[in-house]
Amino acid sequence: MANADSAAPEKKMLKLRVLTLGDGNFSFSLALAKKFPDKYQITATSFDSEKELFEKFKESVAIV
């Protein structure tokens, strides 16, 4: 019979690592992060430079 002092330690939830490549305006990565905030550690990338990104996708300024 186990006593209360020897209870199993609480399990820590590990986040799954996700890499998104060439996410355009980063809206997909943002949606994923909002939908599953405790499940994924997200790294998002773009093929464009920051300047090109902001010129092509005006809404990305608010996302990045």
mmJSON file of the N, C-alpha and C atoms, coordinates in Angstrom:
{"data_MODEL":{"atom_site":{
"group_PDB":["ATOM","ATOM","ATOM","ATOM","ATOM","ATOM","ATOM","ATOM","ATOM","ATOM","ATOM","ATOM","ATOM","ATOM","ATOM","ATOM","ATOM","ATOM","ATOM","ATOM","ATOM","ATOM","ATOM","ATOM","ATOM","ATOM","ATOM","ATOM","ATOM","ATOM","ATOM","ATOM","ATOM","ATOM","ATOM","ATOM","ATOM","ATOM","ATOM","ATOM","ATOM","ATOM","ATOM","ATOM","ATOM","ATOM","ATOM","ATOM","ATOM","ATOM","ATOM","ATOM","ATOM","ATOM","ATOM","ATOM","ATOM","ATOM","ATOM","ATOM","ATOM","ATOM","ATOM","ATOM","ATOM","ATOM","ATOM","ATOM","ATOM","ATOM","ATOM","ATOM","ATOM","ATOM","ATOM","ATOM","ATOM","ATOM","ATOM","ATOM","ATOM","ATOM","ATOM","ATOM","ATOM","ATOM","ATOM","ATOM","ATOM","ATOM","ATOM","ATOM","ATOM","ATOM","ATOM","ATOM","ATOM","ATOM","ATOM","ATOM","ATOM","ATOM","ATOM","ATOM","ATOM","ATOM","ATOM","ATOM","ATOM","ATOM","ATOM","ATOM","ATOM","ATOM","ATOM","ATOM","ATOM","ATOM","ATOM","ATOM","ATOM","ATOM","ATOM","ATOM","ATOM","ATOM","ATOM","ATOM","ATOM","ATOM","ATOM","ATOM","ATOM","ATOM","ATOM","ATOM","ATOM","ATOM","ATOM","ATOM","ATOM","ATOM","ATOM","ATOM","ATOM","ATOM","ATOM","ATOM","ATOM","ATOM","ATOM","ATOM","ATOM","ATOM","ATOM","ATOM","ATOM","ATOM","ATOM","ATOM","ATOM","ATOM","ATOM","ATOM","ATOM","ATOM","ATOM","ATOM","ATOM","ATOM","ATOM","ATOM","ATOM","ATOM","ATOM","ATOM","ATOM","ATOM","ATOM","ATOM","ATOM","ATOM","ATOM","ATOM","ATOM","ATOM","ATOM","ATOM","ATOM","ATOM","ATOM","ATOM"],
"id":[1,2,3,4,5,6,7,8,9,10,11,12,13,14,15,16,17,18,19,20,21,22,23,24,25,26,27,28,29,30,31,32,33,34,35,36,37,38,39,40,41,42,43,44,45,46,47,48,49,50,51,52,53,54,55,56,57,58,59,60,61,62,63,64,65,66,67,68,69,70,71,72,73,74,75,76,77,78,79,80,81,82,83,84,85,86,87,88,89,90,91,92,93,94,95,96,97,98,99,100,101,102,103,104,105,106,107,108,109,110,111,112,113,114,115,116,117,118,119,120,121,122,123,124,125,126,127,128,129,130,131,132,133,134,135,136,137,138,139,140,141,142,143,144,145,146,147,148,149,150,151,152,153,154,155,156,157,158,159,160,161,162,163,164,165,166,167,168,169,170,171,172,173,174,175,176,177,178,179,180,181,182,183,184,185,186,187,188,189,190,191,192],
"type_symbol":["N","C","C","N","C","C","N","C","C","N","C","C","N","C","C","N","C","C","N","C","C","N","C","C","N","C","C","N","C","C","N","C","C","N","C","C","N","C","C","N","C","C","N","C","C","N","C","C","N","C","C","N","C","C","N","C","C","N","C","C","N","C","C","N","C","C","N","C","C","N","C","C","N","C","C","N","C","C","N","C","C","N","C","C","N","C","C","N","C","C","N","C","C","N","C","C","N","C","C","N","C","C","N","C","C","N","C","C","N","C","C","N","C","C","N","C","C","N","C","C","N","C","C","N","C","C","N","C","C","N","C","C","N","C","C","N","C","C","N","C","C","N","C","C","N","C","C","N","C","C","N","C","C","N","C","C","N","C","C","N","C","C","N","C","C","N","C","C","N","C","C","N","C","C","N","C","C","N","C","C","N","C","C","N","C","C","N","C","C","N","C","C"],
"label_atom_id":["N","CA","C","N","CA","C","N","CA","C","N","CA","C","N","CA","C","N","CA","C","N","CA","C","N","CA","C","N","CA","C","N","CA","C","N","CA","C","N","CA","C","N","CA","C","N","CA","C","N","CA","C","N","CA","C","N","CA","C","N","CA","C","N","CA","C","N","CA","C","N","CA","C","N","CA","C","N","CA","C","N","CA","C","N","CA","C","N","CA","C","N","CA","C","N","CA","C","N","CA","C","N","CA","C","N","CA","C","N","CA","C","N","CA","C","N","CA","C","N","CA","C","N","CA","C","N","CA","C","N","CA","C","N","CA","C","N","CA","C","N","CA","C","N","CA","C","N","CA","C","N","CA","C","N","CA","C","N","CA","C","N","CA","C","N","CA","C","N","CA","C","N","CA","C","N","CA","C","N","CA","C","N","CA","C","N","CA","C","N","CA","C","N","CA","C","N","CA","C","N","CA","C","N","CA","C","N","CA","C","N","CA","C","N","CA","C","N","CA","C","N","CA","C"],
"label_alt_id":[null,null,null,null,null,null,null,null,null,null,null,null,null,null,null,null,null,null,null,null,null,null,null,null,null,null,null,null,null,null,null,null,null,null,null,null,null,null,null,null,null,null,null,null,null,null,null,null,null,null,null,null,null,null,null,null,null,null,null,null,null,null,null,null,null,null,null,null,null,null,null,null,null,null,null,null,null,null,null,null,null,null,null,null,null,null,null,null,null,null,null,null,null,null,null,null,null,null,null,null,null,null,null,null,null,null,null,null,null,null,null,null,null,null,null,null,null,null,null,null,null,null,null,null,null,null,null,null,null,null,null,null,null,null,null,null,null,null,null,null,null,null,null,null,null,null,null,null,null,null,null,null,null,null,null,null,null,null,null,null,null,null,null,null,null,null,null,null,null,null,null,null,null,null,null,null,null,null,null,null,null,null,null,null,null,null,null,null,null,null,null,null],
"label_comp_id":["MET","MET","MET","ALA","ALA","ALA","ASN","ASN","ASN","ALA","ALA","ALA","ASP","ASP","ASP","SER","SER","SER","ALA","ALA","ALA","ALA","ALA","ALA","PRO","PRO","PRO","GLU","GLU","GLU","LYS","LYS","LYS","LYS","LYS","LYS","MET","MET","MET","LEU","LEU","LEU","LYS","LYS","LYS","LEU","LEU","LEU","ARG","ARG","ARG","VAL","VAL","VAL","LEU","LEU","LEU","THR","THR","THR","LEU","LEU","LEU","GLY","GLY","GLY","ASP","ASP","ASP","GLY","GLY","GLY","ASN","ASN","ASN","PHE","PHE","PHE","SER","SER","SER","PHE","PHE","PHE","SER","SER","SER","LEU","LEU","LEU","ALA","ALA","ALA","LEU","LEU","LEU","ALA","ALA","ALA","LYS","LYS","LYS","LYS","LYS","LYS","PHE","PHE","PHE","PRO","PRO","PRO","ASP","ASP","ASP","LYS","LYS","LYS","TYR","TYR","TYR","GLN","GLN","GLN","ILE","ILE","ILE","THR","THR","THR","ALA","ALA","ALA","THR","THR","THR","SER","SER","SER","PHE","PHE","PHE","ASP","ASP","ASP","SER","SER","SER","GLU","GLU","GLU","LYS","LYS","LYS","GLU","GLU","GLU","LEU","LEU","LEU","PHE","PHE","PHE","GLU","GLU","GLU","LYS","LYS","LYS","PHE","PHE","PHE","LYS","LYS","LYS","GLU","GLU","GLU","SER","SER","SER","VAL","VAL","VAL","ALA","ALA","ALA","ILE","ILE","ILE","VAL","VAL","VAL"],
"label_asym_id":["A","A","A","A","A","A","A","A","A","A","A","A","A","A","A","A","A","A","A","A","A","A","A","A","A","A","A","A","A","A","A","A","A","A","A","A","A","A","A","A","A","A","A","A","A","A","A","A","A","A","A","A","A","A","A","A","A","A","A","A","A","A","A","A","A","A","A","A","A","A","A","A","A","A","A","A","A","A","A","A","A","A","A","A","A","A","A","A","A","A","A","A","A","A","A","A","A","A","A","A","A","A","A","A","A","A","A","A","A","A","A","A","A","A","A","A","A","A","A","A","A","A","A","A","A","A","A","A","A","A","A","A","A","A","A","A","A","A","A","A","A","A","A","A","A","A","A","A","A","A","A","A","A","A","A","A","A","A","A","A","A","A","A","A","A","A","A","A","A","A","A","A","A","A","A","A","A","A","A","A","A","A","A","A","A","A","A","A","A","A","A","A"],
"label_entity_id":["1","1","1","1","1","1","1","1","1","1","1","1","1","1","1","1","1","1","1","1","1","1","1","1","1","1","1","1","1","1","1","1","1","1","1","1","1","1","1","1","1","1","1","1","1","1","1","1","1","1","1","1","1","1","1","1","1","1","1","1","1","1","1","1","1","1","1","1","1","1","1","1","1","1","1","1","1","1","1","1","1","1","1","1","1","1","1","1","1","1","1","1","1","1","1","1","1","1","1","1","1","1","1","1","1","1","1","1","1","1","1","1","1","1","1","1","1","1","1","1","1","1","1","1","1","1","1","1","1","1","1","1","1","1","1","1","1","1","1","1","1","1","1","1","1","1","1","1","1","1","1","1","1","1","1","1","1","1","1","1","1","1","1","1","1","1","1","1","1","1","1","1","1","1","1","1","1","1","1","1","1","1","1","1","1","1","1","1","1","1","1","1"],
"label_seq_id":[1,1,1,2,2,2,3,3,3,4,4,4,5,5,5,6,6,6,7,7,7,8,8,8,9,9,9,10,10,10,11,11,11,12,12,12,13,13,13,14,14,14,15,15,15,16,16,16,17,17,17,18,18,18,19,19,19,20,20,20,21,21,21,22,22,22,23,23,23,24,24,24,25,25,25,26,26,26,27,27,27,28,28,28,29,29,29,30,30,30,31,31,31,32,32,32,33,33,33,34,34,34,35,35,35,36,36,36,37,37,37,38,38,38,39,39,39,40,40,40,41,41,41,42,42,42,43,43,43,44,44,44,45,45,45,46,46,46,47,47,47,48,48,48,49,49,49,50,50,50,51,51,51,52,52,52,53,53,53,54,54,54,55,55,55,56,56,56,57,57,57,58,58,58,59,59,59,60,60,60,61,61,61,62,62,62,63,63,63,64,64,64],
"pdbx_PDB_ins_code":[null,null,null,null,null,null,null,null,null,null,null,null,null,null,null,null,null,null,null,null,null,null,null,null,null,null,null,null,null,null,null,null,null,null,null,null,null,null,null,null,null,null,null,null,null,null,null,null,null,null,null,null,null,null,null,null,null,null,null,null,null,null,null,null,null,null,null,null,null,null,null,null,null,null,null,null,null,null,null,null,null,null,null,null,null,null,null,null,null,null,null,null,null,null,null,null,null,null,null,null,null,null,null,null,null,null,null,null,null,null,null,null,null,null,null,null,null,null,null,null,null,null,null,null,null,null,null,null,null,null,null,null,null,null,null,null,null,null,null,null,null,null,null,null,null,null,null,null,null,null,null,null,null,null,null,null,null,null,null,null,null,null,null,null,null,null,null,null,null,null,null,null,null,null,null,null,null,null,null,null,null,null,null,null,null,null,null,null,null,null,null,null],
"Cartn_x":[0.834,0.0,0.886,0.677,1.482,0.906,1.784,1.292,1.302,0.688,0.535,1.87,2.879,4.185,4.941,4.607,5.332,4.539,3.659,2.851,3.764,3.36,4.159,4.277,5.47,5.623,4.742,4.344,3.493,4.257,3.617,4.268,4.263,5.396,5.514,5.16,4.251,3.872,4.989,5.522,6.53,5.834,6.31,5.736,6.38,5.56,6.063,6.668,7.801,8.455,7.975,7.548,7.035,7.836,8.249,8.957,8.109,7.714,6.989,7.96,7.995,8.92,8.169,8.655,8.063,6.611,6.31,4.924,4.305,4.87,4.263,4.121,2.904,2.672,2.619,2.956,3.007,1.632,0.582,-0.766,-1.035,-0.476,-0.675,-0.019,1.207,1.925,1.225,0.717,-0.012,-1.286,-2.025,-3.257,-2.963,-1.894,-1.497,-1.13,-0.396,0.006,-1.2,-2.182,-3.389,-4.287,-4.374,-5.248,-4.69,-3.368,-2.726,-1.58,-1.868,-0.793,0.115,-0.422,0.374,0.927,0.625,1.0,2.239,2.408,3.478,4.453,5.721,6.757,7.038,6.676,6.694,7.848,8.556,9.546,9.038,8.808,8.256,9.302,9.354,10.316,9.622,10.338,9.85,10.968,10.626,11.633,12.028,11.227,11.471,12.265,12.98,13.619,12.515,12.857,11.858,11.253,12.091,11.606,10.643,11.03,10.176,8.865,8.97,7.784,6.765,7.228,6.326,5.773,6.529,6.037,4.981,5.22,4.304,3.044,3.219,2.115,1.976,1.198,1.048,0.572,-0.274,-0.809,0.236,1.374,2.418,3.081,2.991,3.549,2.912,1.611,0.901,1.156,1.504,1.716,3.11,4.092,5.486,5.764],
"Cartn_y":[-1.175,0.0,1.248,2.124,3.343,4.427,5.224,6.35,7.625,8.661,9.925,10.587,10.36,10.986,10.414,9.223,8.605,8.686,9.658,9.821,10.113,9.67,9.887,11.382,11.814,13.245,13.629,14.876,15.383,15.36,14.854,14.789,16.169,16.54,17.822,17.604,18.44,18.35,18.932,18.137,18.633,19.177,20.304,20.891,20.238,19.982,19.482,20.644,20.414,21.472,21.422,22.576,22.691,23.763,23.445,24.391,24.644,25.903,26.245,26.982,26.563,27.134,27.98,29.191,30.071,30.379,30.827,31.04,32.33,32.914,34.113,35.227,35.494,36.59,36.114,34.875,34.262,34.032,34.15,33.962,32.51,31.555,30.144,29.828,30.271,30.027,30.696,31.894,32.598,31.841,31.364,30.619,29.336,28.656,27.428,27.719,28.79,29.171,29.554,30.22,30.607,29.41,28.484,27.32,26.344,26.186,25.228,25.889,26.853,27.604,26.765,25.692,24.876,23.616,23.398,22.151,22.265,23.404,23.53,24.651,24.392,25.423,25.669,26.831,27.082,27.997,27.574,28.418,28.642,29.898,30.23,30.97,30.649,31.299,31.88,32.773,33.384,33.332,33.228,33.277,34.712,35.667,37.084,37.717,38.791,39.59,40.314,40.879,41.604,42.747,43.484,44.594,44.1,43.039,42.474,41.948,41.312,40.766,41.864,42.968,44.057,44.778,44.783,45.395,44.516,43.212,42.276,41.995,41.878,41.499,42.555,43.572,44.697,44.21,43.189,42.688,41.981,41.6,40.903,41.803,43.108,44.038,43.783,43.555,43.308,41.904,40.979,39.579,39.365,39.946,39.761,40.661],
"Cartn_z":[0.0,0.0,0.0,-0.962,-1.088,-0.208,0.374,1.174,0.35,0.866,0.134,-0.155,0.685,0.503,-0.694,-1.128,-2.238,-3.555,-3.636,-4.849,-6.039,-7.21,-8.416,-8.7,-9.134,-9.454,-10.636,-10.646,-11.719,-13.036,-14.098,-15.402,-16.049,-16.628,-17.326,-18.789,-19.319,-20.722,-21.58,-22.464,-23.394,-24.629,-25.099,-26.313,-27.531,-28.524,-29.796,-30.56,-31.185,-31.948,-33.39,-33.895,-35.257,-35.986,-37.209,-38.059,-39.291,-39.494,-40.717,-41.633,-42.875,-43.853,-44.863,-45.08,-46.088,-45.825,-44.624,-44.193,-44.732,-45.744,-46.341,-45.326,-44.879,-43.93,-42.477,-42.209,-40.872,-40.256,-41.038,-40.484,-40.105,-40.854,-40.504,-39.165,-38.993,-37.738,-36.564,-36.771,-35.721,-35.35,-36.347,-36.085,-35.319,-35.684,-34.997,-33.54,-33.317,-31.96,-31.099,-31.697,-30.948,-30.646,-31.591,-31.423,-30.381,-30.358,-29.459,-28.685,-27.816,-27.158,-26.254,-25.681,-24.769,-25.413,-26.687,-27.333,-28.223,-28.895,-29.875,-29.55,-29.816,-29.821,-31.301,-31.802,-33.241,-33.635,-34.674,-35.328,-36.737,-37.092,-38.407,-39.231,-40.516,-41.397,-42.623,-43.281,-44.514,-45.541,-46.801,-47.855,-48.159,-47.715,-47.983,-46.853,-47.173,-46.13,-45.361,-44.231,-43.442,-44.257,-44.966,-45.786,-46.867,-47.579,-48.628,-48.047,-46.891,-46.218,-45.937,-45.356,-44.995,-46.221,-47.314,-48.546,-49.225,-49.256,-49.922,-49.109,-47.794,-46.905,-45.805,-46.073,-45.116,-43.741,-43.723,-42.448,-41.605,-42.209,-41.454,-40.406,-40.574,-39.58,-38.21,-38.186,-36.921,-36.399,-37.271,-36.871,-36.312,-36.994,-36.572,-35.396],
"occupancy":[1.0,1.0,1.0,1.0,1.0,1.0,1.0,1.0,1.0,1.0,1.0,1.0,1.0,1.0,1.0,1.0,1.0,1.0,1.0,1.0,1.0,1.0,1.0,1.0,1.0,1.0,1.0,1.0,1.0,1.0,1.0,1.0,1.0,1.0,1.0,1.0,1.0,1.0,1.0,1.0,1.0,1.0,1.0,1.0,1.0,1.0,1.0,1.0,1.0,1.0,1.0,1.0,1.0,1.0,1.0,1.0,1.0,1.0,1.0,1.0,1.0,1.0,1.0,1.0,1.0,1.0,1.0,1.0,1.0,1.0,1.0,1.0,1.0,1.0,1.0,1.0,1.0,1.0,1.0,1.0,1.0,1.0,1.0,1.0,1.0,1.0,1.0,1.0,1.0,1.0,1.0,1.0,1.0,1.0,1.0,1.0,1.0,1.0,1.0,1.0,1.0,1.0,1.0,1.0,1.0,1.0,1.0,1.0,1.0,1.0,1.0,1.0,1.0,1.0,1.0,1.0,1.0,1.0,1.0,1.0,1.0,1.0,1.0,1.0,1.0,1.0,1.0,1.0,1.0,1.0,1.0,1.0,1.0,1.0,1.0,1.0,1.0,1.0,1.0,1.0,1.0,1.0,1.0,1.0,1.0,1.0,1.0,1.0,1.0,1.0,1.0,1.0,1.0,1.0,1.0,1.0,1.0,1.0,1.0,1.0,1.0,1.0,1.0,1.0,1.0,1.0,1.0,1.0,1.0,1.0,1.0,1.0,1.0,1.0,1.0,1.0,1.0,1.0,1.0,1.0,1.0,1.0,1.0,1.0,1.0,1.0,1.0,1.0,1.0,1.0,1.0,1.0],
"B_iso_or_equiv":[0.0,0.0,0.0,0.0,0.0,0.0,0.0,0.0,0.0,0.0,0.0,0.0,0.0,0.0,0.0,0.0,0.0,0.0,0.0,0.0,0.0,0.0,0.0,0.0,0.0,0.0,0.0,0.0,0.0,0.0,0.0,0.0,0.0,0.0,0.0,0.0,0.0,0.0,0.0,0.0,0.0,0.0,0.0,0.0,0.0,0.0,0.0,0.0,0.0,0.0,0.0,0.0,0.0,0.0,0.0,0.0,0.0,0.0,0.0,0.0,0.0,0.0,0.0,0.0,0.0,0.0,0.0,0.0,0.0,0.0,0.0,0.0,0.0,0.0,0.0,0.0,0.0,0.0,0.0,0.0,0.0,0.0,0.0,0.0,0.0,0.0,0.0,0.0,0.0,0.0,0.0,0.0,0.0,0.0,0.0,0.0,0.0,0.0,0.0,0.0,0.0,0.0,0.0,0.0,0.0,0.0,0.0,0.0,0.0,0.0,0.0,0.0,0.0,0.0,0.0,0.0,0.0,0.0,0.0,0.0,0.0,0.0,0.0,0.0,0.0,0.0,0.0,0.0,0.0,0.0,0.0,0.0,0.0,0.0,0.0,0.0,0.0,0.0,0.0,0.0,0.0,0.0,0.0,0.0,0.0,0.0,0.0,0.0,0.0,0.0,0.0,0.0,0.0,0.0,0.0,0.0,0.0,0.0,0.0,0.0,0.0,0.0,0.0,0.0,0.0,0.0,0.0,0.0,0.0,0.0,0.0,0.0,0.0,0.0,0.0,0.0,0.0,0.0,0.0,0.0,0.0,0.0,0.0,0.0,0.0,0.0,0.0,0.0,0.0,0.0,0.0,0.0],
"pdbx_formal_charge":[null,null,null,null,null,null,null,null,null,null,null,null,null,null,null,null,null,null,null,null,null,null,null,null,null,null,null,null,null,null,null,null,null,null,null,null,null,null,null,null,null,null,null,null,null,null,null,null,null,null,null,null,null,null,null,null,null,null,null,null,null,null,null,null,null,null,null,null,null,null,null,null,null,null,null,null,null,null,null,null,null,null,null,null,null,null,null,null,null,null,null,null,null,null,null,null,null,null,null,null,null,null,null,null,null,null,null,null,null,null,null,null,null,null,null,null,null,null,null,null,null,null,null,null,null,null,null,null,null,null,null,null,null,null,null,null,null,null,null,null,null,null,null,null,null,null,null,null,null,null,null,null,null,null,null,null,null,null,null,null,null,null,null,null,null,null,null,null,null,null,null,null,null,null,null,null,null,null,null,null,null,null,null,null,null,null,null,null,null,null,null,null],
"auth_seq_id":[1,1,1,2,2,2,3,3,3,4,4,4,5,5,5,6,6,6,7,7,7,8,8,8,9,9,9,10,10,10,11,11,11,12,12,12,13,13,13,14,14,14,15,15,15,16,16,16,17,17,17,18,18,18,19,19,19,20,20,20,21,21,21,22,22,22,23,23,23,24,24,24,25,25,25,26,26,26,27,27,27,28,28,28,29,29,29,30,30,30,31,31,31,32,32,32,33,33,33,34,34,34,35,35,35,36,36,36,37,37,37,38,38,38,39,39,39,40,40,40,41,41,41,42,42,42,43,43,43,44,44,44,45,45,45,46,46,46,47,47,47,48,48,48,49,49,49,50,50,50,51,51,51,52,52,52,53,53,53,54,54,54,55,55,55,56,56,56,57,57,57,58,58,58,59,59,59,60,60,60,61,61,61,62,62,62,63,63,63,64,64,64],
"auth_comp_id":["MET","MET","MET","ALA","ALA","ALA","ASN","ASN","ASN","ALA","ALA","ALA","ASP","ASP","ASP","SER","SER","SER","ALA","ALA","ALA","ALA","ALA","ALA","PRO","PRO","PRO","GLU","GLU","GLU","LYS","LYS","LYS","LYS","LYS","LYS","MET","MET","MET","LEU","LEU","LEU","LYS","LYS","LYS","LEU","LEU","LEU","ARG","ARG","ARG","VAL","VAL","VAL","LEU","LEU","LEU","THR","THR","THR","LEU","LEU","LEU","GLY","GLY","GLY","ASP","ASP","ASP","GLY","GLY","GLY","ASN","ASN","ASN","PHE","PHE","PHE","SER","SER","SER","PHE","PHE","PHE","SER","SER","SER","LEU","LEU","LEU","ALA","ALA","ALA","LEU","LEU","LEU","ALA","ALA","ALA","LYS","LYS","LYS","LYS","LYS","LYS","PHE","PHE","PHE","PRO","PRO","PRO","ASP","ASP","ASP","LYS","LYS","LYS","TYR","TYR","TYR","GLN","GLN","GLN","ILE","ILE","ILE","THR","THR","THR","ALA","ALA","ALA","THR","THR","THR","SER","SER","SER","PHE","PHE","PHE","ASP","ASP","ASP","SER","SER","SER","GLU","GLU","GLU","LYS","LYS","LYS","GLU","GLU","GLU","LEU","LEU","LEU","PHE","PHE","PHE","GLU","GLU","GLU","LYS","LYS","LYS","PHE","PHE","PHE","LYS","LYS","LYS","GLU","GLU","GLU","SER","SER","SER","VAL","VAL","VAL","ALA","ALA","ALA","ILE","ILE","ILE","VAL","VAL","VAL"],
"auth_asym_id":["A","A","A","A","A","A","A","A","A","A","A","A","A","A","A","A","A","A","A","A","A","A","A","A","A","A","A","A","A","A","A","A","A","A","A","A","A","A","A","A","A","A","A","A","A","A","A","A","A","A","A","A","A","A","A","A","A","A","A","A","A","A","A","A","A","A","A","A","A","A","A","A","A","A","A","A","A","A","A","A","A","A","A","A","A","A","A","A","A","A","A","A","A","A","A","A","A","A","A","A","A","A","A","A","A","A","A","A","A","A","A","A","A","A","A","A","A","A","A","A","A","A","A","A","A","A","A","A","A","A","A","A","A","A","A","A","A","A","A","A","A","A","A","A","A","A","A","A","A","A","A","A","A","A","A","A","A","A","A","A","A","A","A","A","A","A","A","A","A","A","A","A","A","A","A","A","A","A","A","A","A","A","A","A","A","A","A","A","A","A","A","A"],
"auth_atom_id":["N","CA","C","N","CA","C","N","CA","C","N","CA","C","N","CA","C","N","CA","C","N","CA","C","N","CA","C","N","CA","C","N","CA","C","N","CA","C","N","CA","C","N","CA","C","N","CA","C","N","CA","C","N","CA","C","N","CA","C","N","CA","C","N","CA","C","N","CA","C","N","CA","C","N","CA","C","N","CA","C","N","CA","C","N","CA","C","N","CA","C","N","CA","C","N","CA","C","N","CA","C","N","CA","C","N","CA","C","N","CA","C","N","CA","C","N","CA","C","N","CA","C","N","CA","C","N","CA","C","N","CA","C","N","CA","C","N","CA","C","N","CA","C","N","CA","C","N","CA","C","N","CA","C","N","CA","C","N","CA","C","N","CA","C","N","CA","C","N","CA","C","N","CA","C","N","CA","C","N","CA","C","N","CA","C","N","CA","C","N","CA","C","N","CA","C","N","CA","C","N","CA","C","N","CA","C","N","CA","C","N","CA","C","N","CA","C","N","CA","C","N","CA","C"],
"pdbx_PDB_model_num":[1,1,1,1,1,1,1,1,1,1,1,1,1,1,1,1,1,1,1,1,1,1,1,1,1,1,1,1,1,1,1,1,1,1,1,1,1,1,1,1,1,1,1,1,1,1,1,1,1,1,1,1,1,1,1,1,1,1,1,1,1,1,1,1,1,1,1,1,1,1,1,1,1,1,1,1,1,1,1,1,1,1,1,1,1,1,1,1,1,1,1,1,1,1,1,1,1,1,1,1,1,1,1,1,1,1,1,1,1,1,1,1,1,1,1,1,1,1,1,1,1,1,1,1,1,1,1,1,1,1,1,1,1,1,1,1,1,1,1,1,1,1,1,1,1,1,1,1,1,1,1,1,1,1,1,1,1,1,1,1,1,1,1,1,1,1,1,1,1,1,1,1,1,1,1,1,1,1,1,1,1,1,1,1,1,1,1,1,1,1,1,1]
}}}
